Amino acid sequence: MSEQQEQRDPAPHADAETVEQVVRGQLAKALGGRRGMIEAAVPTVVFTVLWISTRQIETALVVSVSAALVLLVVRLVQRSTVQFVLNALFGIGLGWLFVTLSARGGASEDEQALAYFLPGILYNSGYAVLLAFTCLIGWPLVGFMVGSVTGDPTAWHHDKQVVRLCSRLTWLLVLPCVVRVAAQAPVWLAGRSGAMEADTAVAVLGVLKIALGWPLQVAALAAMVWLLARNHTPVASSSSVSEATEVRGERD
C-alpha cells in the first residue's frame, strides 16, 4: 500500500466502538460506491450487446476484456484502487475459460455464449452455501470482520449477542446469492435445453446479471444498515476482546 493510500484510509476502523460501526465501514469499502458498480457492469453489458448484435463469441469476449482493461488503465493513472476492475476481469476470465472448454467439447456458438454466464451461477450457489454453512455452525462470516478489527479473529464468538447479530447480517448476504441463482439458473437451463431461444436466454441472463448484481447488493446493504441502526453492540464486549484492544492501544 502506498503512503498516499495510507494517509487516505488511516486505520478506518481503529476508533470503532460498536460492531455496527465496524460492519458498516467494511461493507462500504467492499461495495466501492457507484464507480465500482459501473466497473462491474460494463463488461457484461458489452459482452451481451455484442453477442446479440454480431453473434461472434470471440469478438464479444475480446471487446469486453478491452473495456475492462481501459477501466483498469484509468484507475492506474489516477492511482486509485483497482480492486473492482480486477474483480470484473477475473469474472470475464472465468467466463472465457468456460467458453473455451465448451468450444473444445464441440458446443455450438449458442452453447458457448450460455457457458459465459455459468461461472456466475456456480459462484453464487457456492457462496450462498458457504455463508449459510458458517451461520449454521455458529461461526457467521461477518463475525470475522469484527475480529479483524479487534486484533483477535475469534474472540467475538464468546459473546452470544455479537454472534446473533453477525448471523443475521450474514443471512442477509446469503439472500442476494439465492435470488440470483433462482432467477438465472432456470433461464440458463431453458436456453441450454432448447426450451428458450439461445439469443433470448443470453439477453435475459445479461439483463439479470446486471439487475441482480450491484443493485441487489445495495438492497441487501440497505437492509443490513437498517438492522445495524437498531443495535448498539460493543466491539470489546468480551474480556478477551477488551484485552486485545488494550494491548493494541499500549503499542500505539
C-alpha positions, 0 to 999 in steps of 0.5 A, spaced: 500 500 500 502 506 498 503 512 503 498 516 499 493 510 500 495 510 507 494 517 509 487 516 505 484 510 509 488 511 516 486 505 520 478 506 518 476 502 523 481 503 529 476 508 533 470 503 532 466 502 538 460 498 536 460 492 531 455 496 527 460 501 526 465 496 524 460 492 519 458 498 516 465 501 514 467 494 511 461 493 507 462 500 504 469 499 502 467 492 499 461 495 495 466 501 492 460 506 491 457 507 484 464 507 480 465 500 482 458 498 480 459 501 473 466 497 473 462 491 474 457 492 469 460 494 463 463 488 461 457 484 461 453 489 458 458 489 452 459 482 452 451 481 451 450 487 446 455 484 442 453 477 442 446 479 440 448 484 435 454 480 431 453 473 434 461 472 434 463 469 441 470 471 440 469 478 438 464 479 444 469 476 449 475 480 446 471 487 446 469 486 453 476 484 456 478 491 452 473 495 456 475 492 462 482 493 461 481 501 459 477 501 466 483 498 469 488 503 465 484 509 468 484 507 475 492 506 474 493 513 472 489 516 477 492 511 482 486 509 485 484 502 487 483 497 482 480 492 486 473 492 482 476 492 475 480 486 477 474 483 480 470 484 473 476 481 469 477 475 473 469 474 472 470 475 464 476 470 465 472 465 468 467 466 463 472 465 457 475 459 460 468 456 460 467 458 453 473 455 451 472 448 454 465 448 451 468 450 444 473 444 445 467 439 447 464 441 440 458 446 443 455 450 438 456 458 438 449 458 442 452 453 447 458 457 448 455 464 449 450 460 455 457 457 458 459 465 459 454 466 464 455 459 468 461 461 472 456 466 475 451 461 477 456 456 480 459 462 484 453 464 487 450 457 489 457 456 492 457 462 496 450 462 498 452 455 501 458 457 504 455 463 508 449 459 510 454 453 512 458 458 517 451 461 520 449 454 521 455 452 525 455 458 529 461 461 526 457 467 521 462 470 516 461 477 518 463 475 525 470 475 522 470 482 520 469 484 527 475 480 529 479 483 524 478 489 527 479 487 534 486 484 533 483 477 535 479 473 529 475 469 534 474 472 540 467 475 538 464 468 538 464 468 546 459 473 546 452 470 544 449 477 542 455 479 537 454 472 534 446 473 533 447 479 530 453 477 525 448 471 523 443 475 521 447 480 517 450 474 514 443 471 512 442 477 509 448 476 504 446 469 503 439 472 500 442 476 494 446 469 492 439 465 492 435 470 488 440 470 483 441 463 482 433 462 482 432 467 477 438 465 472 439 458 473 432 456 470 433 461 464 440 458 463 437 451 463 431 453 458 436 456 453 441 450 454 435 445 453 432 448 447 426 450 451 428 458 450 431 461 444 439 461 445 439 469 443 433 470 448 436 466 454 443 470 453 439 477 453 435 475 459 441 472 463 445 479 461 439 483 463 439 479 470 446 479 471 446 486 471 439 487 475 441 482 480 448 484 481 450 491 484 443 493 485 441 487 489 447 488 493 445 495 495 438 492 497 441 487 501 446 493 504 440 497 505 437 492 509 443 490 513 444 498 515 437 498 517 438 492 522 445 495 524 441 502 526 437 498 531 443 495 535 448 498 539 453 492 540 460 493 543 466 491 539 470 489 546 464 486 549 468 480 551 474 480 556 478 477 551 476 482 546 477 488 551 484 485 552 486 485 545 484 492 544 488 494 550 494 491 548 493 494 541 492 501 544 499 500 549 503 499 542 500 505 539 
